[in-house]
Amino acid sequence: MRDASNLTANTRRPALSPIERARTTTDEVEERLILAIATGDKAFGDRITEAEIASALRVSRVPAREAMKNLLLRGVLVEGEQRGLRVSDYSAARIAELFELRLAIERIIFEHVMRQGRDRAPLLQELETIVDRMRSLAGSGDAVALSSVDLDFHRTVARHSGNELAAQIWEGLAQHLLIVFCRDWSSASDRTGEVQLHERLIEFIRNGSLADLDVVLKLHFSEPAQRS
């Protein structure tokens, strides 16, 4: 006889809804490598090998190899002259390229979100909750947690846009953004100012005009010294 609680849970959603997959070891290794780069444990230009990662994380070389291959394809790691891979150099020029791509994708995402007649109430409710978490973390000094919440904010906007391809492309930038966000949150002298920046973005979604979208996004993505 089938477990009644499982049957009840399964009938709450359509039979052909997506199956939730457990995270793989490769996923976990990727995440650990990104965090190591974001926190500076792995500096730009540092060499990374399968043997080192497998030993440090106590996994086999197969997930270590797959994770490194995935990060190579996304440009987080690059090939070096010696065996293994190296951490990409997130120079000012590279970060500028990243944010050029981000601006283009998020402009499309926000255009969809701001379309006339869209019910933005569910999105606004989620964003308010996320900013509450960001506000509570602002004094913690935990750059990784703050960066993750920052990513959640923009991921939520992408998800609510209804443009699945744009959301997928944005997700392809997410690992790069986490690395840059960690740097920004670590060096921010006024983390409450970063929180206010997201509060202003919520207000724009609530009452703003599409005509002001470029100005709002460029302000949001600019360096603190350039904001007015």
C-alpha positions as CSV (number, residue, x, y, z in Angstrom):
1,M,0.0,0.0,0.0
2,R,1.3,3.5,-0.9
3,D,2.2,5.9,1.9
4,A,-0.8,8.2,2.3
5,S,1.3,11.3,3.2
6,N,3.4,10.9,0.0
7,L,0.3,10.4,-2.1
8,T,-1.3,13.6,-0.7
9,A,1.9,15.6,-1.3
10,N,2.1,14.3,-4.9
11,T,-1.5,15.3,-5.7
12,R,-0.9,18.9,-4.7
13,R,0.9,19.5,-8.0
14,P,0.4,18.4,-11.6
15,A,1.6,14.9,-12.4
16,L,3.9,16.2,-15.1
17,S,5.4,19.0,-13.1
18,P,9.3,19.0,-13.1
19,I,11.0,16.4,-10.9
20,E,13.1,18.0,-8.2
21,R,16.6,16.6,-8.5
22,A,19.1,16.2,-5.7
23,R,22.3,18.1,-6.0
24,T,25.2,16.1,-7.4
25,T,28.7,15.9,-6.0
26,T,29.8,17.8,-9.1
27,D,27.4,20.6,-8.2
28,E,28.8,20.7,-4.7
29,V,32.4,20.8,-5.9
30,E,31.5,23.7,-8.3
31,E,29.9,25.6,-5.5
32,R,32.9,25.1,-3.2
33,L,35.3,26.2,-5.9
34,I,33.3,29.4,-6.6
35,L,33.2,30.2,-2.9
36,A,37.0,29.6,-2.6
37,I,37.5,32.1,-5.4
38,A,34.9,34.6,-4.1
39,T,36.5,34.6,-0.6
40,G,40.0,34.8,-1.8
41,D,41.1,31.3,-0.7
42,K,41.9,30.8,-4.4
43,A,43.4,34.0,-5.9
44,F,43.2,35.0,-9.5
45,G,45.9,33.1,-11.4
46,D,46.2,30.3,-8.9
47,R,46.5,26.8,-10.4
48,I,43.9,24.2,-9.6
49,T,44.3,20.5,-10.2
50,E,41.9,17.5,-10.0
51,A,44.1,15.9,-7.4
52,E,44.2,18.9,-5.2
53,I,40.4,19.4,-5.3
54,A,39.6,15.7,-4.9
55,S,41.9,15.6,-1.8
56,A,40.7,18.8,-0.2
57,L,37.0,17.9,-0.6
58,R,37.4,14.2,-0.1
59,V,35.7,13.3,-3.4
60,S,36.9,11.2,-6.3
61,R,38.6,12.8,-9.3
62,V,35.5,12.4,-11.5
63,P,33.3,15.1,-9.9
64,A,36.4,17.3,-9.4
65,R,37.2,16.9,-13.2
66,E,33.6,17.6,-14.2
67,A,33.3,20.6,-12.0
68,M,36.5,22.1,-13.3
69,K,35.4,21.4,-16.9
70,N,32.1,23.2,-16.2
71,L,33.8,26.2,-14.8
72,L,36.3,26.3,-17.7
73,L,33.3,26.4,-20.1
74,R,31.8,29.3,-18.2
75,G,35.1,31.2,-18.1
76,V,35.6,31.1,-14.3
77,L,38.7,29.0,-14.9
78,V,41.1,29.2,-17.8
79,E,43.7,26.9,-19.2
80,G,47.3,27.5,-18.2
81,E,50.7,26.4,-19.5
82,Q,51.1,23.8,-16.8
83,R,48.9,20.9,-15.9
84,G,45.6,21.9,-14.4
85,L,43.6,25.1,-14.8
86,R,43.9,28.6,-13.4
87,V,41.5,31.0,-11.8
88,S,40.5,33.7,-14.3
89,D,41.7,37.2,-13.8
90,Y,38.7,39.4,-12.8
91,S,40.4,42.6,-13.9
92,A,38.6,45.9,-14.3
93,A,38.2,45.3,-18.0
94,R,36.7,41.8,-17.4
95,I,34.3,43.0,-14.8
96,A,33.2,45.8,-17.2
97,E,32.5,43.2,-19.8
98,L,30.5,41.1,-17.3
99,F,28.4,44.1,-16.3
100,E,27.8,45.1,-19.9
101,L,26.3,41.6,-20.4
102,R,24.4,41.9,-17.2
103,L,22.9,45.2,-18.1
104,A,21.7,43.9,-21.4
105,I,20.1,40.8,-19.9
106,E,18.5,42.6,-16.9
107,R,17.2,45.3,-19.2
108,I,15.2,42.7,-21.0
109,I,14.1,41.1,-17.8
110,F,12.9,44.4,-16.3
111,E,11.1,45.3,-19.5
112,H,9.0,42.1,-19.1
113,V,8.4,42.7,-15.4
114,M,7.3,46.3,-16.0
115,R,4.9,45.7,-18.8
116,Q,1.6,47.3,-18.4
117,G,-1.0,45.0,-16.9
118,R,1.5,42.7,-15.2
119,D,0.6,41.7,-11.6
120,R,3.8,42.6,-9.8
121,A,2.4,42.1,-6.3
122,P,3.8,38.5,-5.8
123,L,7.3,39.7,-7.0
124,L,7.2,42.7,-4.7
125,Q,6.3,40.5,-1.8
126,E,9.2,38.2,-2.4
127,L,11.6,41.0,-2.9
128,E,10.6,42.7,0.3
129,T,11.3,39.5,2.2
130,I,14.7,39.2,0.5
131,V,15.7,42.8,1.4
132,D,14.6,42.1,5.0
133,R,17.2,39.3,5.0
134,M,19.8,41.6,3.4
135,R,19.1,44.3,6.0
136,S,19.5,41.8,8.9
137,L,22.9,40.7,7.4
138,A,24.2,44.2,6.7
139,G,26.1,44.5,9.9
140,S,27.4,40.9,10.0
141,G,30.3,41.4,7.7
142,D,29.4,38.1,6.0
143,A,30.2,38.9,2.4
144,V,29.3,35.5,1.1
145,A,25.8,35.5,2.8
146,L,25.2,39.1,1.6
147,S,26.3,38.2,-1.9
148,S,24.0,35.2,-2.0
149,V,21.0,37.3,-0.9
150,D,22.0,39.9,-3.5
151,L,21.9,37.2,-6.2
152,D,18.6,35.9,-4.9
153,F,17.1,39.4,-5.3
154,H,18.0,39.6,-9.0
155,R,17.3,35.9,-9.6
156,T,13.8,36.4,-8.3
157,V,13.2,39.3,-10.7
158,A,14.5,37.1,-13.6
159,R,12.2,34.3,-12.6
160,H,9.1,36.6,-12.4
161,S,9.9,38.1,-15.8
162,G,8.3,35.2,-17.6
163,N,11.2,35.2,-20.1
164,E,12.7,31.8,-19.5
165,L,15.6,32.2,-22.0
166,A,16.7,35.5,-20.5
167,A,16.5,34.0,-17.0
168,Q,18.7,31.1,-18.1
169,I,21.2,33.4,-19.6
170,W,21.2,35.4,-16.4
171,E,21.9,32.2,-14.5
172,G,24.9,31.6,-16.6
173,L,26.4,34.9,-15.3
174,A,25.5,34.1,-11.7
175,Q,28.8,32.4,-10.7
176,H,30.8,35.3,-12.0
177,L,28.5,37.7,-10.2
178,L,28.9,35.9,-6.9
179,I,32.6,36.4,-7.2
180,V,32.3,40.1,-7.9
181,F,29.5,40.7,-5.4
182,C,31.7,39.2,-2.6
183,R,34.4,41.7,-3.5
184,D,32.0,44.5,-3.5
185,W,30.2,43.6,-0.2
186,S,33.6,42.9,1.5
187,S,34.9,46.4,0.5
188,A,31.6,48.3,1.0
189,S,32.2,51.0,3.6
190,D,28.4,51.5,4.0
191,R,26.5,48.3,3.6
192,T,23.2,50.0,4.5
193,G,23.7,52.0,1.4
194,E,23.8,48.8,-0.6
195,V,20.5,47.8,1.1
196,Q,19.0,51.1,0.2
197,L,20.0,50.6,-3.4
198,H,17.8,47.5,-3.5
199,E,15.0,49.2,-1.7
200,R,15.0,51.9,-4.5
201,L,14.9,49.1,-7.1
202,I,11.8,47.7,-5.3
203,E,10.2,51.2,-5.4
204,F,11.0,51.5,-9.1
205,I,9.2,48.1,-9.8
206,R,6.2,49.3,-7.7
207,N,5.8,52.8,-9.2
208,G,8.5,53.5,-11.8
209,S,8.3,54.1,-15.5
210,L,10.0,52.1,-18.3
211,A,11.3,55.4,-19.6
212,D,13.6,55.6,-16.6
213,L,14.8,51.9,-16.8
214,D,18.3,52.6,-18.3
215,V,19.1,55.3,-15.7
216,V,17.9,53.1,-12.8
217,L,19.8,50.0,-13.8
218,K,23.0,51.9,-14.6
219,L,22.8,53.6,-11.2
220,H,22.3,50.2,-9.5
221,F,25.2,48.6,-11.3
222,S,27.6,51.6,-10.8
223,E,30.4,51.8,-8.3
224,P,29.4,53.5,-5.0
225,A,31.5,56.6,-5.7
226,Q,29.6,57.1,-8.9
227,R,26.2,57.1,-7.3
228,S,24.3,60.2,-6.5
